[in-house]
Amino acid sequence: MNMINIQRRLLLGSMAGIAFASTGLVLAQQSKLIEVWKDPSCGCCKDWISHVEKSGFKVTVHETGNNAVRAQLGLPKKLGSCHTAKVGGYVVEGHVPAADVRRMLAEKPAIRGLSAPGMPLGSPGMEMPDGRVQSYTVELVKEDGSTSTFRRVEGDR
């Protein structure tokens, strides 16, 4: 093999490595993008969005309400809350802590997503002035709509 062919192969190999690395970077950045649907007047949704942004996520917000998108994404109504989000191909419903979203994205389970049904007091975006936290469960939502416990948050009262 002559020197020009060796240089071409090295250059092509380097270009392939850069392309592969940048693809990984794009995928990592996409997994940090959260798309949220909420009511324009909901303050707790804004607080949850602030929580996930402080945790390193980039957020796009749709001020159109979330009932239609929740139904479109196949999330059972009983698991509903005041906002619905999509991240990394998953649904995140309600006041799910950013740490649980990160865990889900890292573990990549074969699920539809996570839900913190209702609006648990003390959850991210629902913080109480006295610091009180209500016990609640972050539900793992399976593809068939059934659930199991992803994490139990124990309250202080």
MIDOSE-1310 file (N, C-alpha, C; in nm, 2 decimals, decimal comma, always signed):
residues 157
mnmi	+0,08/-0,12/+0,00/+0,00/+0,00/+0,00/+0,09/+0,12/+0,00; +0,06/+0,22/-0,09/+0,14/+0,34/-0,09/+0,10/+0,44/+0,01; +0,18/+0,54/+0,03/+0,17/+0,64/+0,13/+0,03/+0,72/+0,12; -0,01/+0,75/+0,00/-0,13/+0,82/-0,03/-0,25/+0,74/+0,02
niqr	-0,25/+0,61/-0,01/-0,36/+0,53/+0,03/-0,37/+0,52/+0,18; -0,25/+0,51/+0,25/-0,25/+0,50/+0,39/-0,31/+0,63/+0,45; -0,27/+0,74/+0,40/-0,31/+0,87/+0,45/-0,47/+0,88/+0,43; -0,51/+0,84/+0,31/-0,66/+0,84/+0,28/-0,74/+0,76/+0,39
rlll	-0,68/+0,64/+0,41/-0,75/+0,55/+0,51/-0,75/+0,61/+0,65; -0,64/+0,67/+0,69/-0,63/+0,74/+0,82/-0,73/+0,86/+0,83; -0,74/+0,93/+0,72/-0,83/+1,05/+0,72/-0,97/+1,00/+0,72; -1,01/+0,90/+0,64/-1,14/+0,84/+0,65/-1,18/+0,78/+0,78
gsma	-1,08/+0,72/+0,84/-1,11/+0,66/+0,98/-1,13/+0,77/+1,08; -1,05/+0,88/+1,07/-1,07/+0,99/+1,16/-1,20/+1,06/+1,14; -1,24/+1,07/+1,01/-1,37/+1,14/+0,98/-1,49/+1,05/+1,04; -1,47/+0,92/+1,02/-1,58/+0,83/+1,07/-1,58/+0,84/+1,22
giaf	-1,47/+0,84/+1,29/-1,47/+0,86/+1,44/-1,53/+0,99/+1,48; -1,51/+1,10/+1,41/-1,57/+1,22/+1,44/-1,72/+1,22/+1,42; -1,76/+1,16/+1,31/-1,90/+1,14/+1,28/-1,97/+1,06/+1,39; -1,91/+0,95/+1,43/-1,97/+0,86/+1,54/-1,97/+0,94/+1,67
astg	-1,87/+1,01/+1,70/-1,87/+1,09/+1,83/-1,97/+1,20/+1,83; -1,98/+1,27/+1,72/-2,08/+1,38/+1,71/-2,22/+1,32/+1,71; -2,25/+1,20/+1,65/-2,38/+1,14/+1,66/-2,41/+1,11/+1,81; -2,32/+1,06/+1,88/-2,34/+1,03/+2,02/-2,37/+1,16/+2,10
lvla	-2,30/+1,27/+2,06/-2,32/+1,40/+2,13/-2,46/+1,45/+2,10; -2,51/+1,43/+1,97/-2,64/+1,48/+1,93/-2,74/+1,39/+2,01; -2,72/+1,26/+2,02/-2,82/+1,18/+2,09/-2,82/+1,22/+2,24; -2,71/+1,24/+2,30/-2,70/+1,28/+2,44/-2,77/+1,42/+2,46
qqsk	-2,76/+1,51/+2,36/-2,82/+1,64/+2,37/-2,97/+1,62/+2,36; -3,02/+1,54/+2,26/-3,16/+1,51/+2,24/-3,22/+1,45/+2,37; -3,15/+1,37/+2,44/-3,21/+1,31/+2,56/-3,23/+1,41/+2,67; -3,16/+1,53/+2,65/-3,18/+1,63/+2,75/-3,28/+1,74/+2,71
liev	-3,35/+1,71/+2,60/-3,45/+1,80/+2,55/-3,58/+1,75/+2,60; -3,66/+1,84/+2,67/-3,79/+1,80/+2,72/-3,89/+1,89/+2,65; -3,99/+1,83/+2,60/-4,10/+1,91/+2,54/-4,22/+1,90/+2,63; -4,28/+2,01/+2,67/-4,38/+2,01/+2,78/-4,51/+2,08/+2,72
wkdp	-4,62/+2,02/+2,75/-4,76/+2,07/+2,72/-4,82/+2,11/+2,85; -4,87/+2,23/+2,87/-4,93/+2,28/+2,99/-5,03/+2,39/+2,96; -5,11/+2,42/+3,06/-5,20/+2,53/+3,05/-5,12/+2,66/+3,07; -5,16/+2,76/+3,00/-5,08/+2,89/+3,00/-5,08/+2,95/+3,14
scgc	-5,18/+2,93/+3,22/-5,19/+3,00/+3,35/-5,14/+2,91/+3,47; -5,09/+2,80/+3,44/-5,05/+2,71/+3,55/-4,91/+2,74/+3,61; -4,91/+2,79/+3,73/-4,79/+2,83/+3,80/-4,70/+2,71/+3,84; -4,77/+2,60/+3,89/-4,69/+2,49/+3,93/-4,61/+2,42/+3,82
ckdw	-4,67/+2,43/+3,70/-4,60/+2,37/+3,58/-4,48/+2,45/+3,55; -4,49/+2,58/+3,56/-4,37/+2,67/+3,54/-4,26/+2,64/+3,64; -4,30/+2,61/+3,77/-4,21/+2,57/+3,87/-4,14/+2,44/+3,84; -4,22/+2,34/+3,79/-4,16/+2,21/+3,75/-4,06/+2,23/+3,64
ishv	-4,10/+2,31/+3,54/-4,01/+2,34/+3,43/-3,88/+2,40/+3,48; -3,89/+2,50/+3,57/-3,77/+2,56/+3,63/-3,68/+2,45/+3,70; -3,75/+2,36/+3,77/-3,68/+2,25/+3,83/-3,60/+2,16/+3,73; -3,66/+2,12/+3,62/-3,58/+2,04/+3,53/-3,48/+2,12/+3,45
eksg	-3,50/+2,25/+3,43/-3,40/+2,33/+3,37/-3,28/+2,34/+3,46; -3,30/+2,36/+3,59/-3,19/+2,37/+3,69/-3,11/+2,24/+3,69; -3,18/+2,13/+3,65/-3,11/+2,00/+3,65/-3,04/+1,97/+3,52; -3,04/+2,07/+3,43/-2,96/+2,06/+3,31/-3,04/+2,02/+3,18
fkvt	-3,17/+2,02/+3,19/-3,25/+1,99/+3,07/-3,29/+2,12/+3,00; -3,30/+2,11/+2,87/-3,35/+2,22/+2,79/-3,49/+2,19/+2,76; -3,58/+2,29/+2,78/-3,72/+2,27/+2,77/-3,79/+2,36/+2,66; -3,88/+2,29/+2,59/-3,96/+2,36/+2,49/-4,10/+2,35/+2,55
vhet	-4,18/+2,46/+2,56/-4,31/+2,46/+2,62/-4,42/+2,49/+2,52; -4,53/+2,42/+2,53/-4,65/+2,44/+2,45/-4,76/+2,48/+2,54; -4,80/+2,60/+2,53/-4,91/+2,66/+2,62/-5,05/+2,62/+2,57; -5,07/+2,50/+2,54/-5,20/+2,45/+2,48/-5,28/+2,36/+2,57
gnna	-5,24/+2,34/+2,69/-5,30/+2,24/+2,77/-5,24/+2,10/+2,74; -5,28/+2,00/+2,82/-5,21/+1,87/+2,80/-5,30/+1,75/+2,78; -5,43/+1,77/+2,79/-5,53/+1,66/+2,78/-5,52/+1,59/+2,64; -5,51/+1,66/+2,53/-5,51/+1,60/+2,40/-5,38/+1,52/+2,38
vraq	-5,27/+1,59/+2,42/-5,14/+1,52/+2,39/-5,12/+1,40/+2,49; -5,18/+1,40/+2,61/-5,17/+1,29/+2,70/-5,24/+1,17/+2,64; -5,36/+1,20/+2,58/-5,44/+1,09/+2,51/-5,36/+1,04/+2,39; -5,31/+1,13/+2,31/-5,23/+1,09/+2,19/-5,11/+1,00/+2,22
lglp	-5,05/+1,03/+2,34/-4,93/+0,95/+2,38/-4,97/+0,82/+2,45; -5,10/+0,80/+2,47/-5,15/+0,68/+2,52/-5,13/+0,66/+2,67; -5,13/+0,77/+2,74/-5,12/+0,77/+2,89/-5,26/+0,76/+2,95; -5,29/+0,66/+3,03/-5,42/+0,65/+3,09/-5,46/+0,78/+3,17
kklg	-5,58/+0,82/+3,16/-5,63/+0,94/+3,22/-5,61/+0,94/+3,38; -5,62/+0,82/+3,44/-5,60/+0,81/+3,58/-5,46/+0,84/+3,63; -5,37/+0,85/+3,54/-5,23/+0,88/+3,57/-5,20/+1,03/+3,55; -5,30/+1,10/+3,51/-5,29/+1,24/+3,47/-5,25/+1,34/+3,58
scht	-5,19/+1,45/+3,53/-5,16/+1,56/+3,61/-5,17/+1,69/+3,53; -5,11/+1,80/+3,57/-5,14/+1,93/+3,51/-5,05/+1,95/+3,39; -4,94/+1,87/+3,37/-4,86/+1,89/+3,25/-4,81/+1,75/+3,20; -4,78/+1,75/+3,07/-4,73/+1,62/+3,01/-4,60/+1,66/+2,93
akvg	-4,50/+1,57/+2,94/-4,38/+1,60/+2,87/-4,33/+1,48/+2,80; -4,25/+1,51/+2,70/-4,18/+1,40/+2,62/-4,03/+1,43/+2,63; -3,95/+1,32/+2,66/-3,81/+1,33/+2,66/-3,75/+1,19/+2,63; -3,66/+1,20/+2,53/-3,59/+1,07/+2,49/-3,68/+0,96/+2,45
gyvv	-3,80/+1,00/+2,39/-3,89/+0,89/+2,35/-3,99/+0,85/+2,45; -3,98/+0,90/+2,57/-4,06/+0,87/+2,69/-4,16/+0,98/+2,72; -4,27/+0,94/+2,79/-4,37/+1,03/+2,84/-4,33/+1,06/+2,99; -4,34/+1,18/+3,03/-4,33/+1,21/+3,17/-4,45/+1,30/+3,21
eghv	-4,53/+1,24/+3,30/-4,66/+1,31/+3,34/-4,65/+1,36/+3,48; -4,67/+1,49/+3,49/-4,68/+1,55/+3,62/-4,54/+1,58/+3,68; -4,54/+1,59/+3,82/-4,43/+1,65/+3,89/-4,33/+1,54/+3,93; -4,28/+1,47/+3,83/-4,18/+1,37/+3,84/-4,04/+1,44/+3,87
paad	-3,97/+1,40/+3,97/-3,84/+1,47/+4,00/-3,74/+1,44/+3,88; -3,66/+1,54/+3,85/-3,56/+1,54/+3,74/-3,47/+1,42/+3,76; -3,43/+1,38/+3,89/-3,35/+1,27/+3,91/-3,41/+1,14/+3,86; -3,54/+1,13/+3,87/-3,61/+1,01/+3,82/-3,61/+1,01/+3,67
vrrm	-3,62/+1,12/+3,61/-3,61/+1,13/+3,46/-3,48/+1,09/+3,41; -3,37/+1,14/+3,48/-3,24/+1,10/+3,45/-3,21/+0,95/+3,46; -3,26/+0,90/+3,57/-3,25/+0,75/+3,59/-3,31/+0,67/+3,48; -3,43/+0,71/+3,44/-3,51/+0,65/+3,33/-3,42/+0,66/+3,20
laek	-3,37/+0,77/+3,17/-3,30/+0,79/+3,05/-3,17/+0,71/+3,05; -3,11/+0,70/+3,16/-2,98/+0,62/+3,18/-3,01/+0,47/+3,16; -3,12/+0,42/+3,23/-3,15/+0,28/+3,23/-3,22/+0,23/+3,10; -3,29/+0,32/+3,03/-3,36/+0,30/+2,90/-3,45/+0,17/+2,91
pair	-3,54/+0,17/+3,01/-3,63/+0,06/+3,02/-3,73/+0,06/+2,90; -3,79/-0,06/+2,87/-3,89/-0,07/+2,77/-4,02/-0,04/+2,83; -4,05/+0,09/+2,84/-4,17/+0,14/+2,90/-4,23/+0,26/+2,82; -4,35/+0,30/+2,86/-4,40/+0,42/+2,79/-4,35/+0,55/+2,86
glsa	-4,33/+0,54/+3,00/-4,28/+0,66/+3,07/-4,30/+0,65/+3,22; -4,30/+0,77/+3,28/-4,31/+0,79/+3,42/-4,43/+0,88/+3,45; -4,49/+0,86/+3,56/-4,60/+0,95/+3,61/-4,59/+0,97/+3,76; -4,62/+1,10/+3,80/-4,65/+1,13/+3,94/-4,79/+1,18/+3,94
pgmp	-4,89/+1,08/+3,95/-5,03/+1,12/+3,93/-5,07/+1,22/+4,03; -5,17/+1,31/+3,98/-5,22/+1,41/+4,07/-5,12/+1,52/+4,08; -5,11/+1,59/+4,19/-5,02/+1,70/+4,22/-4,97/+1,68/+4,36; -4,88/+1,59/+4,39/-4,84/+1,56/+4,53/-4,77/+1,68/+4,59
lgsp	-4,81/+1,72/+4,71/-4,76/+1,83/+4,78/-4,61/+1,80/+4,81; -4,52/+1,90/+4,79/-4,38/+1,89/+4,81/-4,30/+1,83/+4,70; -4,37/+1,78/+4,59/-4,30/+1,73/+4,48/-4,24/+1,85/+4,40; -4,15/+1,83/+4,31/-4,09/+1,94/+4,23/-4,20/+2,02/+4,16
gmem	-4,20/+2,15/+4,19/-4,31/+2,24/+4,14/-4,43/+2,26/+4,23; -4,44/+2,17/+4,33/-4,54/+2,18/+4,43/-4,49/+2,19/+4,57; -4,37/+2,26/+4,58/-4,31/+2,28/+4,71/-4,40/+2,36/+4,80; -4,40/+2,32/+4,93/-4,48/+2,39/+5,03/-4,39/+2,49/+5,10
pdgr	-4,45/+2,61/+5,14/-4,37/+2,71/+5,21/-4,30/+2,65/+5,34; -4,37/+2,56/+5,41/-4,31/+2,50/+5,53/-4,22/+2,38/+5,51; -4,20/+2,35/+5,38/-4,11/+2,24/+5,34/-4,17/+2,10/+5,35; -4,30/+2,10/+5,38/-4,37/+1,97/+5,40/-4,37/+1,89/+5,27
vqsy	-4,36/+1,76/+5,28/-4,36/+1,67/+5,16/-4,46/+1,56/+5,19; -4,56/+1,54/+5,10/-4,65/+1,44/+5,10/-4,59/+1,31/+5,04; -4,61/+1,19/+5,10/-4,57/+1,07/+5,04/-4,64/+1,05/+4,90; -4,56/+1,01/+4,80/-4,62/+0,97/+4,67/-4,53/+0,87/+4,60
tvel	-4,59/+0,82/+4,50/-4,52/+0,72/+4,42/-4,50/+0,77/+4,28; -4,38/+0,76/+4,23/-4,35/+0,78/+4,08/-4,38/+0,65/+4,02; -4,47/+0,65/+3,93/-4,52/+0,53/+3,86/-4,44/+0,50/+3,73; -4,40/+0,38/+3,71/-4,35/+0,34/+3,59/-4,47/+0,29/+3,50
vked	-4,48/+0,35/+3,39/-4,60/+0,33/+3,30/-4,55/+0,23/+3,19; -4,61/+0,11/+3,19/-4,57/+0,01/+3,09/-4,64/+0,04/+2,96; -4,60/-0,02/+2,85/-4,66/+0,00/+2,72/-4,81/-0,03/+2,71; -4,85/-0,13/+2,80/-4,99/-0,16/+2,80/-5,08/-0,07/+2,89
gsts	-5,01/+0,03/+2,95/-5,08/+0,13/+3,03/-5,08/+0,09/+3,18; -5,04/-0,03/+3,21/-5,04/-0,08/+3,35/-4,92/-0,01/+3,42; -4,91/-0,01/+3,55/-4,81/+0,06/+3,62/-4,74/-0,03/+3,73; -4,63/+0,01/+3,77/-4,56/-0,05/+3,89/-4,48/+0,07/+3,95
tfrr	-4,43/+0,05/+4,07/-4,36/+0,15/+4,14/-4,22/+0,17/+4,08; -4,19/+0,29/+4,04/-4,05/+0,32/+3,99/-3,97/+0,37/+4,12; -4,04/+0,46/+4,20/-3,97/+0,50/+4,32/-4,08/+0,56/+4,41; -4,07/+0,53/+4,54/-4,16/+0,58/+4,64/-4,09/+0,69/+4,71
vegd	-4,15/+0,81/+4,72/-4,10/+0,93/+4,79/-4,18/+0,93/+4,92; -4,10/+0,92/+5,03/-4,16/+0,92/+5,16/-4,17/+1,06/+5,21; -4,29/+1,10/+5,25/-4,31/+1,23/+5,30/-4,27/+1,24/+5,45; -4,28/+1,36/+5,50/-4,24/+1,38/+5,64/-4,36/+1,39/+5,73
r	-4,48/+1,38/+5,68/-4,60/+1,38/+5,76/-4,71/+1,29/+5,70
